[in-house]
Amino acid sequence: MHRVALGDFELTAVSDGIYRLDGGGLFGVVPKTLWERKVKADGNNLVPVGLNSVVVRTGSKTVLIETGIGNKLSEKMITRYGQPAKLLENLSAAGMAPEDIDIVINTHLHFDHCGWNTVRQGETVVATFPRAKYYVQEGEWRHAHENQRDAISYLAENYDPLLESGQMMLLRGDAEIVPGIAVGVFPGHTRDMQAVLVRSREQTACYISDLIPTSAHLDLNWVMSYDLFPLQTIESRKRYYAQALPQKWLTMFTHDPTLPWACLAKDRKGKLVVSEQEAASGSN
Ligand SMILES: [Zn+2]
């Protein structure tokens, strides 16, 4: 388990497991001869992809960022992606039950980011985290119903039952969720994807989600094929690095299979690199 203190807060990385995606989807126009130096593909060109959620304990609130793939995929989707469904057991191993979660933040509503928002209970679908309020951008929820290029990535049962029950709040732009935890919109992957900023005692961590999905995607131009607005991804990354590098933010990676967070820096040639791994900041 990966755990680290951030000021007065505590961050715990909890994984929903590893699934597999096509390497071309993950690295877009980057030639395989380049990305394969960082990530090995199998015989079907699939590469391992992490599903990293993060729990922030502020002292008064327990906040879960992102909920993985969940356990409601169709047989067809399970054949394509697998369904590791490890989040609840990893939460339990970290000493937390679903009832302990006060707030869930979804950066966007693709199925691999909000799957454990809900579970099936007989004929109905209910909140996995019964006491929690859930937060996402209103524009993202609208896009999920627009039936556009990425429609295959949206499963309404991950969020619509929560709107019906009154548990999901739709945000319009940047917002503070609780003291020390805020969301900020970084367009590119989708138009309304939000990052989660966690701040305590001058230290900042940011769950930047699919804007920089793994530590192999630090280069401005290594943009995923899935991104709806790739040029905006590059602009949003520039805006992110302009704050995160000088202020030494801890960047949390949604899809890195081994590294849930790291501090970033530029090396002598100006190339973006991982500067401090989590070990340096006291996790186990
Ligand atoms: Zn996504």
Boltz pocket constraint, residues with backbone or C-beta under 6 A from the ligand:
constraints:
  - pocket:
      binder: B
      contacts: [[A, 108], [A, 110], [A, 113], [A, 189], [A, 210]]
      max_distance: 6.0
